[in-house]
Amino acid sequence: MGFVSGIFTAVVAATAVAASAEPGRPSQKFGHHRSPPLPQWKTNGASTWGTLDHPPLPPFINGPKPGGSPFPWGARTCENTNPYQSKDIPYTGMTRYYDWTVTNTTLAPDGVMTPALVVNGQFPGPLIEANWGAEIVVNVHNALETEGTAIHWHGFLQSGTPWYDGVPTVSQCPIAPGQTFSYKFRAELYGVTWWHGHYSSQYVNGLAGPIVIHGPKTHDYDIDVGPVMLTDWFHSYYLNLLEQIYHAAPSGPILPPMADNMLINGKANYPCNATKSTCTPNAGLASFKFKTGKRHLLRLINHSAEAIIFFSIDGYKLTVVSNDLVPLIPYQTDLITLSVGQRTEVIVQGGNNPNEAVWMRITEGLSGLGPPGSTGCSLNTGVAYTTTAGIYYESADPTIDPNTTSSIDPSRYLFPNACGNNDLATTVPAFAMPANDPEVTLSFLMTGNYNSTGEFVWYMNNVTYQGDLNDPLFLDAKLGKTDFKPTDQVINLGTAKSVRIILTSVGFPASHPMHIHGHNFYVLAEGLGSWDGKTIINQANPQRRDTQLIRPNGYLVVQIDLENPGMWPFHCHVAWHASEGMNINILEQVPTIVKDLQVPATIAEGCREWWSWTNVNVVDQIDSGL
């Protein structure tokens, strides 16, 4: 978006294509999926996501139910239990085991053959499913030949296990090719979230999947439809895209990466006349089952590289019951806004016509490189910035497309008003927690510019993060190190119990979905311009979540309770922005880290394996490593 004036002429053709397709209308004009779609193995590998064969989820995993309760979490409810107090989290005694292998492959989720990174041959990746309080063990085998990898468990607090957070340069060394690393952690929160590769921008090519932690609910439902994974999609490998973003110039010839398509549960169609790559038209759209009169839970996840995604179902209201892993007092809307990394759970009341079929739809709107007044919040080629999935009732014919249309006004997708999350006054947590006055207040100015070598990077207080894959910061802190380099961006908060962080974005007009590891933060205020220093929305019980948008040239005020000893990244979740260094690392409760936390020997062993591999293989680290 910040390149608008310089790049407009270079993308005017793409923008013209975008303008010809009204956002919010059925976008799959490239052919109906009546002709046989590509087989599932060719579009999504071994995954069954997006097919009518994929079953709904159970209300919980069978296991012990304390005190004769019908639920594994006993009498705990969303309203009466503080999930941040370890003593209040159920102890199920159950462990969920997963065995994963990360590989390269080639898939065609939208018909265009594209290099992909997958777990167990699946895109989207396999589901992790557990009950609240259960232990989770994931053995990750790195079968990539030329790249390290690591997996982050987005939204998990990792209390007492910060070394399993899955972030190279911060919590661990990358998993070396040919090696295995075991992650072990507890499901302290409940709801829907996701896992993804955190080695550079690997997740952009498919290294991502859903996590569902069953727990109490704030609103009854009948059918758990399960995860609905939403993403932008690029017909290129992430390393090529990183080269592109670093060297993008206002007048070209290199422009910022622009999304080629949007996917729902890994599926979409694409007009093959718009690409020179190997392409099959009508690859096949995702499909879902609804039942008349039933209430359906949809667990929405934005796992994009860059896109702010707008989600709706033609003609239906959506009852919002959680954001990220925080249950909410339910409220209704017709449009959900999700930035990268965010999740929202909604309940949809089924209609009474068993023959009905309707479109579920997502869009990122017009490209952020469009002309004034017709500019969206994200970057895309203008070819396929909207996609749909069919919802079919019991007697509906799933071989016939729905013919519904959207009533959403396309202006609701436009820059700058659409480039933020829903009104904070509407998102009230079910378990009330006040944001008391903080011990520490920090302010950060967020900017973007070209560095001394001519590469575009992002700054927080004029410093861009640059990590060392061979030397994780947390392990240094465990050894008592305090003299970190400026580019390590370590914010040592000592033994402080809380911090308020005031973020102000200036200059380059981009949105930033800011994600905190190891915590949920209180979202106190956000908007365009600068914070007035006093306005706080619902201080007695503000929205809590782990990812929140800061608007273009806007502000965001968050507060964190510092009760989780560790080194926790706080970064923009746009893949390119994290790679370009938009990150700080919050170091908290240092004495506890040094004296009390016992780091498993497998962490140091993983570093030795990585060092051994890098002794004979050159790692071409072109980004922050995050």
C-alpha positions as CSV (number, residue, x, y, z in Angstrom):
1,M,0.0,0.0,0.0
2,G,2.8,2.4,0.8
3,F,4.0,2.0,-2.8
4,V,0.7,3.2,-4.2
5,S,1.8,6.3,-6.0
6,G,4.9,4.8,-7.6
7,I,3.4,1.4,-8.5
8,F,0.0,2.4,-9.7
9,T,0.9,2.6,-13.4
10,A,2.6,-0.8,-13.2
11,V,-0.4,-2.5,-11.8
12,V,-3.2,-0.5,-13.5
13,A,-4.1,-3.5,-15.7
14,A,-4.4,-5.8,-12.7
15,T,-6.5,-3.2,-10.9
16,A,-8.8,-2.9,-13.9
17,V,-9.4,-6.6,-13.7
18,A,-10.1,-6.3,-10.0
19,A,-12.5,-3.5,-10.5
20,S,-14.5,-5.5,-13.0
21,A,-15.5,-8.1,-10.4
22,E,-17.6,-6.7,-7.6
23,P,-16.4,-7.8,-4.2
24,G,-19.0,-9.8,-2.4
25,R,-20.6,-11.3,-5.6
26,P,-19.9,-14.9,-6.6
27,S,-16.4,-14.8,-7.9
28,Q,-15.9,-18.2,-9.4
29,K,-16.7,-17.0,-12.9
30,F,-13.8,-19.1,-14.3
31,G,-16.0,-22.1,-14.8
32,H,-18.5,-24.1,-12.7
33,H,-17.2,-27.0,-10.7
34,R,-19.7,-29.2,-12.5
35,S,-17.0,-30.7,-14.7
36,P,-15.0,-33.3,-12.7
37,P,-12.6,-31.4,-10.4
38,L,-9.0,-32.4,-9.9
39,P,-8.6,-35.4,-7.6
40,Q,-8.0,-34.6,-4.0
41,W,-4.5,-36.0,-4.0
42,K,-3.5,-33.5,-6.7
43,T,-5.0,-30.4,-5.1
44,N,-4.5,-31.2,-1.4
45,G,-2.4,-34.3,-1.1
46,A,-3.6,-36.7,1.7
47,S,-5.8,-34.0,3.3
48,T,-9.6,-34.4,3.4
49,W,-10.2,-30.7,4.3
50,G,-12.8,-29.1,2.1
51,T,-14.6,-32.2,1.1
52,L,-18.1,-33.4,2.1
53,D,-16.4,-36.6,3.4
54,H,-14.7,-34.7,6.2
55,P,-16.7,-35.5,9.4
56,P,-17.9,-33.0,12.0
57,L,-16.0,-32.9,15.3
58,P,-17.2,-34.5,18.5
59,P,-18.0,-32.3,21.6
60,F,-14.8,-33.6,23.2
61,I,-12.3,-36.4,23.2
62,N,-13.5,-39.4,25.3
63,G,-11.7,-39.6,28.6
64,P,-12.1,-39.1,32.3
65,K,-14.9,-36.9,33.5
66,P,-14.3,-35.6,37.1
67,G,-17.0,-35.8,39.8
68,G,-19.5,-37.5,37.5
69,S,-19.6,-34.5,35.2
70,P,-20.7,-35.1,31.6
71,F,-17.6,-33.1,30.5
72,P,-13.8,-33.7,30.8
73,W,-13.5,-30.2,32.3
74,G,-16.0,-30.9,35.1
75,A,-18.0,-28.0,36.4
76,R,-15.7,-25.3,34.9
77,T,-17.4,-22.8,32.7
78,C,-16.3,-19.9,30.5
79,E,-17.7,-17.5,33.1
80,N,-16.4,-19.0,36.4
81,T,-12.9,-20.1,35.5
82,N,-9.7,-18.1,35.1
83,P,-7.7,-20.0,32.4
84,Y,-4.5,-18.1,33.2
85,Q,-4.4,-19.6,36.7
86,S,-2.7,-23.0,36.4
87,K,-4.5,-24.3,39.5
88,D,-7.9,-23.7,37.8
89,I,-7.0,-25.6,34.5
90,P,-8.3,-29.2,34.4
91,Y,-5.7,-31.9,34.8
92,T,-7.0,-34.6,32.5
93,G,-4.1,-37.0,32.8
94,M,-4.5,-37.5,29.0
95,T,-1.7,-37.1,26.4
96,R,-2.3,-36.7,22.7
97,Y,0.5,-38.0,20.5
98,Y,1.2,-36.9,16.9
99,D,4.0,-38.0,14.5
100,W,4.7,-35.7,11.7
101,T,7.1,-35.5,8.7
102,V,7.8,-32.2,6.9
103,T,8.4,-32.6,3.2
104,N,8.5,-30.7,-0.1
105,T,5.9,-31.5,-2.7
106,T,3.9,-29.9,-5.6
107,L,0.2,-29.4,-5.3
108,A,-2.5,-27.5,-7.2
109,P,-5.0,-26.2,-4.6
110,D,-6.6,-23.9,-7.2
111,G,-5.5,-25.8,-10.3
112,V,-2.1,-24.1,-10.6
113,M,0.8,-26.4,-9.9
114,T,2.7,-24.7,-7.0
115,P,5.6,-25.8,-4.8
116,A,4.4,-26.7,-1.3
117,L,5.7,-27.5,2.1
118,V,3.5,-30.1,3.9
119,V,3.1,-32.3,7.0
120,N,2.4,-35.9,6.3
121,G,1.6,-35.0,2.7
122,Q,-1.4,-32.9,3.7
123,F,-2.5,-29.3,2.8
124,P,-4.0,-27.9,4.9
125,G,-2.1,-29.8,7.5
126,P,-3.4,-32.4,10.0
127,L,-5.6,-31.4,12.9
128,I,-4.4,-31.5,16.5
129,E,-7.4,-32.2,18.7
130,A,-7.5,-32.4,22.5
131,N,-9.5,-31.5,25.6
132,W,-8.7,-28.5,27.7
133,G,-5.9,-29.3,30.1
134,A,-4.5,-32.2,28.1
135,E,-0.8,-32.7,27.3
136,I,0.2,-32.7,23.6
137,V,3.3,-34.3,22.2
138,V,4.3,-33.8,18.5
139,N,7.3,-35.5,17.0
140,V,8.5,-33.5,14.0
141,H,10.8,-35.2,11.5
142,N,12.4,-32.8,9.1
143,A,12.6,-34.5,5.7
144,L,13.5,-31.3,3.8
145,E,16.9,-31.7,2.1
146,T,18.1,-28.1,2.1
147,E,16.2,-26.2,4.9
148,G,15.7,-26.3,8.6
149,T,12.3,-26.0,10.1
150,A,10.4,-25.5,13.3
151,I,6.7,-25.5,14.3
152,H,5.0,-22.8,16.4
153,W,1.8,-23.5,18.3
154,H,0.0,-20.2,17.8
155,G,-1.8,-18.9,20.9
156,F,-0.4,-21.5,23.3
157,L,0.9,-20.0,26.5
158,Q,3.7,-22.5,27.0
159,S,3.8,-21.8,30.7
160,G,6.9,-23.5,32.1
161,T,7.8,-24.7,28.6
162,P,9.0,-21.6,26.6
163,W,11.6,-23.7,24.8
164,Y,8.8,-25.5,23.0
165,D,7.3,-22.3,21.5
166,G,8.9,-23.2,18.1
167,V,10.6,-20.0,17.1
168,P,14.1,-20.2,15.6
169,T,16.5,-17.5,16.8
170,V,14.4,-17.1,20.0
171,S,13.4,-20.3,21.6
172,Q,15.2,-23.1,19.7
173,C,17.6,-23.8,16.9
174,P,16.0,-25.0,13.7
175,I,15.4,-28.7,13.3
176,A,18.2,-29.8,11.0
177,P,17.4,-31.8,7.8
178,G,17.2,-35.4,8.6
179,Q,16.6,-34.8,12.3
180,T,13.6,-35.1,14.7
181,F,12.5,-32.8,17.5
182,S,9.7,-33.5,20.0
183,Y,7.5,-30.7,21.3
184,K,5.6,-31.3,24.6
185,F,3.2,-28.8,26.0
186,R,-0.2,-28.3,27.7
187,A,-3.5,-27.1,26.4
188,E,-4.0,-24.2,28.9
189,L,-6.6,-22.4,26.8
190,Y,-9.5,-23.7,24.7
191,G,-11.1,-23.0,21.4
192,V,-9.6,-22.9,17.9
193,T,-6.1,-22.0,16.9
194,W,-3.4,-23.2,14.4
195,W,0.1,-24.4,14.1
196,H,2.5,-23.3,11.5
197,G,6.1,-23.2,10.4
198,H,8.1,-20.4,12.0
199,Y,11.3,-20.9,10.1
200,S,11.3,-17.8,7.9
201,S,8.1,-17.7,5.9
202,Q,7.7,-21.5,5.3
203,Y,4.0,-21.5,6.3
204,V,3.2,-19.4,3.2
205,N,3.6,-22.5,1.1
206,G,1.3,-24.7,3.1
207,L,3.1,-25.6,6.3
208,A,0.1,-24.9,8.5
209,G,-2.9,-26.6,10.1
210,P,-5.6,-26.3,12.7
211,I,-5.8,-27.0,16.4
212,V,-9.0,-27.5,18.3
213,I,-9.1,-27.6,22.1
214,H,-12.5,-28.7,23.4
215,G,-13.8,-26.8,26.4
216,P,-16.8,-25.0,27.8
217,K,-19.0,-22.8,25.6
218,T,-20.8,-19.5,25.9
219,H,-23.6,-20.4,23.4
220,D,-25.2,-23.8,22.6
221,Y,-24.7,-25.4,19.2
222,D,-25.6,-28.8,17.7
223,I,-22.9,-29.5,15.1
224,D,-19.2,-28.7,15.3
225,V,-18.4,-28.2,11.6
226,G,-14.8,-27.8,12.6
227,P,-12.0,-25.6,11.3
228,V,-12.5,-23.3,8.3
229,M,-9.1,-22.3,7.2
230,L,-8.8,-19.1,5.2
231,T,-5.8,-17.8,3.3
232,D,-4.3,-15.9,0.5
233,W,-2.3,-18.0,-1.9
234,F,0.8,-17.4,-4.0
235,H,1.9,-19.4,-7.1
236,S,5.6,-19.1,-6.1
237,Y,8.0,-20.4,-3.4
238,Y,8.4,-18.3,-0.3
239,L,12.1,-17.7,-0.8
240,N,11.4,-16.1,-4.2
241,L,8.7,-13.9,-2.6
242,L,11.1,-12.8,0.1
243,E,13.7,-11.8,-2.5
244,Q,10.9,-9.8,-4.1
245,I,9.7,-8.0,-1.0
246,Y,13.2,-6.9,0.0
247,H,13.9,-5.4,-3.4
248,A,10.6,-4.0,-4.3
249,A,10.9,-0.5,-5.8
250,P,8.2,2.1,-6.4
251,S,8.9,2.2,-10.1
252,G,9.6,-1.5,-10.5
253,P,10.6,-3.7,-12.2
254,I,10.3,-5.6,-8.9
255,L,6.9,-5.1,-7.1
256,P,5.8,-6.4,-3.7
257,P,4.3,-9.9,-3.6
258,M,0.7,-9.8,-4.5
259,A,-1.6,-12.7,-3.8
260,D,-2.7,-14.8,-6.7
261,N,-5.8,-16.3,-5.1
262,M,-7.8,-17.0,-1.9
263,L,-8.5,-20.4,-0.5
264,I,-11.1,-21.9,1.8
265,N,-9.8,-25.1,3.4
266,G,-7.2,-25.3,0.8
267,K,-9.4,-25.0,-2.3
268,A,-10.4,-22.5,-5.0
269,N,-10.6,-22.2,-8.8
270,Y,-8.4,-20.1,-11.0
271,P,-8.6,-18.8,-14.5
272,C,-5.9,-20.6,-16.3
273,N,-5.6,-17.9,-19.0
274,A,-4.2,-15.7,-16.3
275,T,-1.1,-17.8,-15.7
276,K,1.8,-19.3,-17.7
277,S,2.2,-22.1,-15.1
278,T,0.7,-25.6,-15.5
279,C,-3.0,-25.1,-14.7
280,T,-6.2,-27.1,-14.7
281,P,-9.4,-25.1,-14.7
282,N,-12.3,-25.9,-12.2
283,A,-10.0,-27.5,-9.7
284,G,-12.8,-27.7,-7.2
285,L,-14.2,-25.6,-4.4
286,A,-14.6,-26.5,-0.7
287,S,-17.9,-27.8,0.4
288,F,-19.7,-28.0,3.8
289,K,-22.8,-29.8,5.1
290,F,-25.6,-28.1,7.1
291,K,-28.7,-29.5,8.6
292,T,-32.1,-27.8,8.8
293,G,-32.9,-26.3,12.1
294,K,-29.5,-27.0,13.6
295,R,-26.9,-24.6,15.0
296,H,-23.5,-25.0,13.4
297,L,-20.2,-24.0,14.9
298,L,-17.6,-22.8,12.4
299,R,-14.0,-22.3,13.6
300,L,-12.5,-19.6,11.4
301,I,-8.7,-19.3,11.0
302,N,-6.8,-16.8,8.9
303,H,-3.5,-18.4,8.0
304,S,-2.6,-15.9,5.3
305,A,0.8,-14.5,4.4
306,E,-0.6,-11.0,4.3
307,A,-4.3,-10.7,3.7
308,I,-7.0,-9.2,5.9
309,I,-9.9,-11.5,5.1
310,F,-13.6,-10.7,5.2
311,F,-15.9,-13.7,5.8
312,S,-19.6,-14.0,5.3
313,I,-22.4,-16.4,4.4
314,D,-25.0,-15.2,1.9
315,G,-28.2,-14.2,3.7
316,Y,-27.1,-15.4,7.2
317,K,-26.2,-13.8,10.5
318,L,-23.2,-15.0,12.4
319,T,-23.1,-15.3,16.2
320,V,-19.6,-14.6,17.4
321,V,-18.7,-16.7,20.5
322,S,-14.9,-16.4,20.7
323,N,-11.8,-14.5,19.4
324,D,-8.5,-16.3,19.3
325,L,-8.7,-18.5,22.5
326,V,-10.9,-16.1,24.5
327,P,-14.7,-17.0,24.8
328,L,-16.9,-13.9,24.4
329,I,-20.3,-12.8,25.4
330,P,-22.1,-13.7,22.1
331,Y,-23.0,-11.0,19.6
332,Q,-24.3,-11.0,16.0
333,T,-22.9,-9.7,12.8
334,D,-23.0,-10.3,9.1
335,L,-19.3,-9.9,8.4
336,I,-16.2,-11.2,10.1
337,T,-12.8,-9.4,9.7
338,L,-9.8,-11.6,10.3
339,S,-6.2,-10.5,10.0
340,V,-3.3,-12.9,9.7
341,G,-3.1,-15.3,12.7
342,Q,-6.6,-14.4,14.1
343,R,-9.3,-16.8,14.8
344,T,-13.0,-16.3,15.4
345,E,-15.7,-18.9,16.2
346,V,-19.2,-18.3,15.0
347,I,-22.5,-20.1,15.3
348,V,-24.8,-20.2,12.3
349,Q,-28.5,-21.1,12.8
350,G,-29.5,-23.5,10.0
351,G,-32.6,-22.7,7.8
352,N,-35.7,-24.8,7.3
353,N,-35.3,-25.7,3.6
354,P,-33.5,-29.1,3.2
355,N,-33.0,-28.4,-0.5
356,E,-31.1,-25.1,0.2
357,A,-27.5,-24.4,-1.0
358,V,-25.7,-21.2,-0.2
359,W,-22.3,-19.6,-0.7
360,M,-19.8,-19.1,2.0
361,R,-17.4,-16.5,0.8
362,I,-14.2,-14.7,1.6
363,T,-12.6,-11.7,0.0
364,E,-9.6,-9.5,0.7
365,G,-11.2,-6.8,-1.4
366,L,-9.6,-4.6,-4.1
367,S,-5.8,-4.5,-4.1
368,G,-4.1,-2.0,-1.8
369,L,-2.4,-0.8,-5.0
370,G,-5.6,0.5,-6.5
371,P,-6.5,4.1,-7.3
372,P,-7.6,6.5,-4.5
373,G,-11.1,5.6,-3.3
374,S,-10.9,2.1,-4.7
375,T,-8.1,0.8,-2.5
376,G,-8.3,-2.3,-0.3
377,C,-6.3,-3.3,2.7
378,S,-4.2,-6.1,1.2
379,L,-2.1,-6.7,-1.9
380,N,-3.4,-8.9,-4.8
381,T,-3.1,-9.2,-8.5
382,G,-6.8,-8.4,-9.0
383,V,-7.4,-11.7,-10.8
384,A,-8.9,-13.8,-7.9
385,Y,-9.3,-11.9,-4.7
386,T,-12.6,-13.5,-3.7
387,T,-13.5,-17.2,-3.4
388,T,-16.5,-19.2,-2.3
389,A,-17.4,-22.6,-0.8
390,G,-20.7,-24.3,-1.1
391,I,-22.9,-25.0,1.9
392,Y,-25.4,-27.9,1.2
393,Y,-28.4,-28.9,3.3
394,E,-29.5,-32.6,3.5
395,S,-31.4,-32.8,0.2
396,A,-29.4,-30.3,-1.8
397,D,-27.5,-31.5,-4.8
398,P,-23.8,-30.9,-4.2
399,T,-23.0,-31.2,-7.9
400,I,-24.9,-27.9,-8.5
401,D,-23.5,-24.6,-7.5
402,P,-25.5,-22.3,-5.2
403,N,-26.9,-19.3,-6.9
404,T,-27.0,-16.9,-3.9
405,T,-25.5,-13.5,-3.8
406,S,-24.0,-11.3,-1.1
407,S,-25.7,-8.3,0.4
408,I,-22.5,-6.9,1.9
409,D,-21.7,-3.4,0.7
410,P,-18.3,-3.6,-1.1
411,S,-17.3,-0.3,0.6
412,R,-16.9,-2.3,3.8
413,Y,-13.7,-3.8,2.3
414,L,-12.0,-0.5,1.5
415,F,-9.0,1.3,2.9
416,P,-8.6,2.7,5.5
417,N,-11.8,2.1,7.5
418,A,-11.9,-1.6,6.8
419,C,-8.3,-2.2,7.8
420,G,-9.0,-2.9,11.4
421,N,-10.8,-5.3,13.7
422,N,-14.4,-5.1,14.9
423,D,-15.3,-2.4,17.4
424,L,-13.7,-3.2,20.8
425,A,-16.9,-2.3,22.6
426,T,-18.7,-5.3,21.0
427,T,-16.0,-7.9,21.9
428,V,-16.4,-8.6,25.7
429,P,-14.7,-11.6,27.2
430,A,-17.0,-14.1,29.1
431,F,-14.6,-14.3,32.0
432,A,-14.1,-10.7,33.3
433,M,-10.6,-9.5,34.0
434,P,-9.8,-5.8,34.6
435,A,-6.7,-4.1,33.1
436,N,-5.2,-2.5,36.2
437,D,-2.6,0.3,36.0
438,P,0.7,-1.2,34.6
439,E,4.1,-1.1,36.3
440,V,5.8,-0.3,33.1
441,T,4.7,1.7,30.0
442,L,6.6,1.4,26.7
443,S,6.1,3.2,23.4
444,F,7.1,2.0,20.0
445,L,7.1,3.9,16.7
446,M,6.6,1.5,13.8
447,T,8.1,2.6,10.4
448,G,9.4,1.1,7.2
449,N,12.2,2.2,5.0
450,Y,15.2,1.1,2.9
451,N,18.3,0.2,4.9
452,S,21.9,1.1,4.0
453,T,22.1,-1.9,1.6
454,G,19.1,-0.8,-0.3
455,E,16.7,-3.4,1.1
456,F,13.3,-2.6,2.5
457,V,12.9,-3.4,6.2
458,W,10.6,-2.6,9.1
459,Y,11.6,-0.8,12.3
460,M,10.3,-0.6,15.8
461,N,11.9,2.5,17.4
462,N,14.4,2.7,14.5
463,V,15.7,-0.8,15.1
464,T,15.0,-3.9,12.9
465,Y,15.2,-7.4,14.4
466,Q,17.9,-9.7,13.0
467,G,18.1,-13.1,14.6
468,D,20.8,-15.7,14.8
469,L,19.7,-19.2,13.8
470,N,22.7,-20.7,15.7
471,D,22.1,-18.8,18.9
472,P,18.5,-18.7,20.4
473,L,18.0,-15.7,22.6
474,F,16.1,-17.6,25.3
475,L,19.1,-20.0,25.9
476,D,21.4,-17.0,26.3
477,A,19.0,-15.5,28.9
478,K,18.9,-18.8,30.7
479,L,22.7,-18.6,31.0
480,G,22.3,-15.2,32.6
481,K,23.2,-13.0,29.6
482,T,21.9,-9.4,29.8
483,D,24.1,-7.6,27.2
484,F,22.1,-8.3,24.1
485,K,22.8,-6.5,20.8
486,P,20.4,-3.7,19.7
487,T,19.3,-5.8,16.7
488,D,18.3,-8.6,19.1
489,Q,15.5,-6.3,20.2
490,V,15.3,-7.7,23.7
491,I,13.1,-5.7,26.0
492,N,14.3,-6.8,29.5
493,L,11.4,-6.2,31.9
494,G,13.1,-7.8,34.8
495,T,10.6,-8.8,37.5
496,A,7.8,-6.3,36.5
497,K,4.3,-7.7,36.8
498,S,2.7,-5.8,33.9
499,V,3.5,-3.7,30.9
500,R,1.5,-1.3,28.7
501,I,2.7,-1.1,25.1
502,I,1.7,1.9,23.0
503,L,2.3,1.3,19.3
504,T,2.1,4.0,16.7
505,S,2.4,3.3,12.9
506,V,3.5,6.2,10.7
507,G,4.6,6.7,7.1
508,F,4.1,3.6,5.2
509,P,0.3,3.0,5.2
510,A,0.1,-0.7,6.0
511,S,-1.9,-2.7,8.5
512,H,0.0,-4.8,11.0
513,P,-1.6,-7.8,12.8
514,M,0.5,-7.7,16.0
515,H,0.9,-11.1,17.6
516,I,2.2,-11.8,21.1
517,H,3.8,-15.2,22.1
518,G,3.2,-16.8,25.5
519,H,0.3,-14.5,26.4
520,N,-3.1,-13.0,25.7
521,F,-2.9,-9.2,25.9
522,Y,-5.6,-6.8,26.9
523,V,-6.6,-4.6,23.9
524,L,-7.2,-1.2,25.5
525,A,-7.5,1.1,22.5
526,E,-7.0,1.3,18.8
527,G,-7.8,3.7,15.9
528,L,-6.4,6.0,13.3
529,G,-3.8,8.7,14.2
530,S,-2.3,8.8,17.7
531,W,-3.7,7.7,21.0
532,D,-4.9,10.5,23.2
533,G,-3.2,8.9,26.3
534,K,-6.4,8.4,28.2
535,T,-9.2,6.6,26.3
536,I,-9.5,2.9,27.2
537,I,-12.4,0.8,26.0
538,N,-14.0,-1.2,28.8
539,Q,-11.1,-1.2,31.2
540,A,-13.0,-3.3,33.7
541,N,-13.1,-6.2,31.1
542,P,-11.3,-5.3,27.8
543,Q,-11.0,-7.6,24.9
544,R,-8.2,-10.2,25.3
545,R,-6.6,-12.0,22.4
546,D,-3.1,-12.9,21.1
547,T,-3.3,-11.0,17.7
548,Q,-4.8,-7.5,17.0
549,L,-4.6,-5.2,14.0
550,I,-3.0,-1.8,14.1
551,R,-4.5,0.3,11.4
552,P,-2.5,2.0,8.6
553,N,-1.1,5.2,10.2
554,G,-2.9,4.2,13.4
555,Y,-2.3,3.3,17.0
556,L,-2.8,0.2,19.2
557,V,-2.6,0.1,23.0
558,V,-2.2,-3.3,24.7
559,Q,-1.3,-4.5,28.1
560,I,0.3,-7.7,29.2
561,D,0.4,-9.4,32.6
562,L,4.0,-10.6,33.0
563,E,3.4,-13.9,34.7
564,N,5.1,-16.3,32.3
565,P,8.9,-16.4,32.5
566,G,10.5,-16.6,29.1
567,M,11.6,-14.7,26.0
568,W,8.4,-13.9,24.0
569,P,8.4,-12.5,20.5
570,F,5.9,-9.7,19.8
571,H,5.8,-9.3,16.0
572,C,3.7,-8.4,13.0
573,H,2.2,-11.6,11.6
574,V,2.3,-10.5,8.0
575,A,4.9,-13.0,6.8
576,W,6.9,-10.5,4.9
577,H,6.9,-8.0,7.8
578,A,8.2,-10.5,10.3
579,S,10.9,-11.6,7.9
580,E,11.8,-7.9,7.5
581,G,12.4,-7.5,11.2
582,M,9.2,-6.1,12.7
583,N,9.6,-7.8,16.1
584,I,10.6,-7.2,19.7
585,N,11.3,-9.9,22.3
586,I,9.9,-9.5,25.7
587,L,12.1,-11.0,28.4
588,E,10.2,-11.4,31.7
589,Q,10.9,-12.7,35.1
590,V,14.6,-13.1,34.5
591,P,15.5,-14.5,38.0
592,T,13.0,-17.4,37.6
593,I,14.4,-18.2,34.1
594,V,17.9,-18.4,35.5
595,K,17.2,-20.2,38.8
596,D,14.1,-22.3,38.3
597,L,13.4,-23.2,34.7
598,Q,15.0,-26.6,33.8
599,V,15.6,-26.7,30.1
600,P,15.4,-30.2,28.6
601,A,18.7,-31.6,27.2
602,T,16.9,-32.1,23.9
603,I,17.0,-28.3,23.3
604,A,20.8,-28.2,23.4
605,E,21.0,-31.4,21.4
606,G,18.8,-29.9,18.7
607,C,21.3,-27.0,18.5
608,R,24.2,-29.3,18.2
609,E,22.5,-31.1,15.3
610,W,21.8,-27.8,13.6
611,W,25.4,-26.6,14.1
612,S,26.7,-29.9,12.7
613,W,24.5,-29.6,9.6
614,T,25.5,-25.9,9.1
615,N,29.2,-26.7,9.4
616,V,29.0,-28.4,6.0
617,N,25.9,-26.7,4.5
618,V,25.6,-23.0,3.9
619,V,22.4,-21.5,5.2
620,D,21.3,-18.7,2.9
621,Q,19.5,-16.6,5.6
622,I,18.1,-13.7,3.7
623,D,15.6,-12.5,6.4
624,S,15.3,-12.0,10.2
625,G,15.0,-15.8,10.7
626,L,11.7,-15.3,12.5
